[in-house]
Amino acid sequence: MSNLKVSFLGLGVMGFPMAGHLSKAGYSVTVFNRTSQKAQEWLSIYDTDGATVSAGDTVAKACENADIVFMCVGNDNDVRDVGNQALAVMKAGSVLVDHTTASADIARELYESSKEKQIGFLDAPVSGGQAGAENGQLTIMVGGDEDVYRNVEPVVAHYARHSQLLGRSGSGQLAKMMNQICIAGIVQGLAEALHFGQRAGLDCNAVVDVISKGAAQSWQMENRASTMLNNSFDFGFAVDWMRKDLSIALDEARKNGSTLALTALVDQYYADVQKLGGGRWDTSSLLTRLK
């Protein structure tokens, strides 16, 4: 049983199970969610014999005396708002870890604000989706100071299969942008291949079984090809969220002079899916606009 006191701010589809893993690991966990009913739902599951869990009705109350504060919220504005509320009450020597997918700019901003208060800060966006969060198999890309990361890494290991420090503040968010750029291109390629195969009259499941053993193999092919063929698009990471992430990447590209022609195109394809009413469909729904 650890004496470490942690707080988790934001109990969405990712934060809810991530905070749960920390409770199961024996940490004293205080949670906060803007919709308090969600926090009560979390407590109803994780307030078990031997667990030390509670819910704060404000960010400040949730973060008082915490050694590590984790947050997983919505966008830059949420990160700034919630992060600054947390920093206002956090003690010197504690650490704020942001798991939100946000901009590198907001990461650097909070890093500087934290440093002024002698508080550590890590930008640590995650990949792996809802299933990865529930199964404790997330990949975490981290930016910040090495000594701070070394202290936090054993804690995040309870919901991560891999985490890695990639550089100074903002590096985690930049790496997550690369992750989303890759996913966008791969999903579009898979969607076009399945569309082509269907129009050609092939048994696409059989084809995927073959080509997934070769150079075309990808996580998306292994996990989404069959569901795409079944017109099933309810697997967690929504088109609305992907467009938010791609917008961040495209904005950063304009700043650093990189060319993201394919990413910009696929972003517009996701806009087409939104127009079809698919804003809450998962990212593999790119296939729908080809039909």
N, C-alpha and C positions, 0 to 999 in steps of 0.2 A: 504494500500500500504506500503510495507516494504522498508526501506532505505538500506537494506543489499545488498551488491554487490557480486554477485557470478559469477564464471566462470565454464564452463563445457568443458573438453578436451576429444574429442572422440565422434563422432556422428554416431556410428554404429547402429545396430538394437535395442540396449538397450539404449545407450546414447542419441540418437535422441529424443525419447519420454520423457526420464527422464528430459532432459534439458527443454523440452516443458512444463512439469508440473511446473517447477520452474518459468518459464515466466508467465504462467497462474495464479500462486499464487501471482504475483505482484513484484517479485524480479527483480532487474536490472541484466540481464544475458548477459555475453559475452561468445561466443562459439569459439572453435577452432577445426578444423579437418585437417589432413594432406592433404586430397583432398579438396581443398577450395570450389569446386563446391557443396559439401555436406553442408558446412556451409551456402552457399548462398541459398541452397534449404531450410534449416532450417529457415533462416530469411524470406524467402518468405511465410512461413506458420505462423510464430509467431510474425512477425513485424506488429502488429495490433494497432489500436487506443488505446492509454493508456499504451502500452507495452514499456519498456525500454530495448532494445536488440541491440546487435552488434556482429560483428565477428572480431577476431584478426587474422592477417595473419601470426603471429608467436605465439608460446607458451608464450613467454615473454610478448608480447603486450596484449595477452588475459588475463594474470594474474595480470597485474599491478593494484594495489589498490584494489584487490579483498579481501573480508572478508573470503570467503570460496571458495576453488578451488576443484572441483570434477573432477575425471578422470575415464574413462572406456575405456581402450585400449586393447592391444592384449595379451602380455606375459611378462615375467620378464624383458626382455631387453627393451621392450617398456615402462614398468612402471619405470624402472631406468632412461631411457633417458628423457621421458616426465616429470617425477617427479622432476628430478634434474634441468631441465630447468625452471620449475615452481618455485622451491624453491629459485633459483638464484635471483628472483625479488619479491617474496612475502614478505609482511611486517611482522614484529614481531607482534604476537598476532593473526595472521590469522590461518586458518586451511586448511590442505590438506587432502582430503578424496578420497581414492582409491577404486573404485567399481569393478576393474578388478579382475577376478579370477586368482590368481598368487600364488607364493610360500610364505610360512611363512617367509622364509629367506629374501626375498626382502622387505616384510613388516617391518621387524625388522630393516633392513638397512635404509629404508627411515624414520622410526621413529627416529632413532638416528641422522640422518642428519637434520631432522626437529627440533629436540630438541636443537641442537647446534645453530640454528637460532631463537630460541624462537617461533617456529611455531608448532602448534598442528598437529598430524597426526593420522588418523584412517584407518585401513584396513577394508573394508566394502563390501565384495563380496555379490552378490545378487542371489536370486533364484526366479523363476517364469516365466522365459522366455520372449519372445517378447510380448506375450499377457499381461503378468503381468506388464511389463514396460509401455505398451500403456494404460492400464487400471488403472495405479497407485496402483497396488496390489502386489508389490514385497515384499519378505521377505529378510531382511538384517541382516547379521551376522557380528558383529563388534568386533574388537580388538583395544585396546588403553586405554587412560586415561579417567576416569569417567567424570571429569569436562569438557573435550573437547567434549565427547559424548553428555553430557546434553545440551550443546550449539548448537550442530548440529542436534540433534534428531528432533526438531520441523520443520526443513527445509526438511530433508529427508522424513518426514511423508507425504509430498505432493505426493510422488510416492511409498510409502510403506504401506502395510496393517499391517506390524509388523517389528520392528527392535529391536535388543537386544544386549547390551554389554556383551560379553562372557569372558572377561579377558584381559590380557595385550596384547601388540602389537603382532600380528601374530595369535591371537586366532580366529579372523574372518576367516582368510584363512584356518586354521585347521578345523573349523566348516564346511566350504564349501567343504572341502575334504570329510568329513563324509557324507554330503548331496549327493555328487556325487557317493560315494561308495554305498549308499542306493539305489539310482536310478538305477545304473547299475544292481544290483542284482534283483530288482523288475521288471525291464523291461525284463530281460532275463527269469525270471520265468513266466511272462505273455506271452511272445513269445512262450515258450515251451508249456504252457497250451493251447493256441489257436491252435498251430500246432497239438497237441495231439487230440483236439476236432475235428478239420477238418479231420484228418485221421480216426477218429472213426465215422465219418458221422453225427456228431451232429450239430444242429443249434447253432452255437457259440454265436450269438447275444442273443439268448434266454437264454443260459447257463450263460453268463455274467450278464444278467439282474437278475438272481437268486443269483449267488454267490457274486455279488457286494453288496448284502444286508447283507452278513455275514462277517466272519473273513478274507476272502480273499480280501476284499475291499481295494483299494488304489487309489490315484490320477491318476496314470497311467491307471488303469483299467477303471475308470470313464471317462477319457478324451481321451484315445488312443486306447482302445480295438476295437471300431467300425471302426476307421480309419485304424487300422492295418489290419482288415479283408477286408477292401476295397482297400488295397494296396496303401494307400495314406500316403506319408511320407514327407510332406512339411510344417511342423509345427514349424519351427524356429530354435531350438537348434540342430546344425548339428553334425554329427558323428565326423568330424574333430575336432570340439571344445571339444567334450566329450573325445576324446582320449588325447587331450592336458591336460584336467583336471585330467583324470585318471593317466596320467604320473606323474603329480605333486604329487598326492596322493601316488602312488607306490614308488616314490622317498623318500617321507617323511617317509613312512613305513620302508624303509630300514634304515633310520636314527634312528628311535625310536624303532626298533625291533619288530614291530607288524606284524602279518601274514595276508595278504590280498589275500588268495588263490583264492577265488571266483572273486574278483575284477580283478586280473591278468588274469584269464580265460576269463572273459567277455571283457576285453580290447582286447584280441586276437580275440574274435568273432567280435568286431567292426573293427578290421583290415581286417577280411574276408569281411565285408560289404564294406569297402573301395575298396577292390580288385574287387568287383562287380560293382564298379563305383558309390557307394553310399556315398562318402565323404560329400556331402552336404545334403543328406537325414537326417531327424531328428532321434533322438535316438531310437525311436520305431521301426526303420527299422531292428532291430535284427531278426525279423521274416523272412526276405527275405532269410537269409542264411540257413534256415531250409527247404526251399522248393526245 
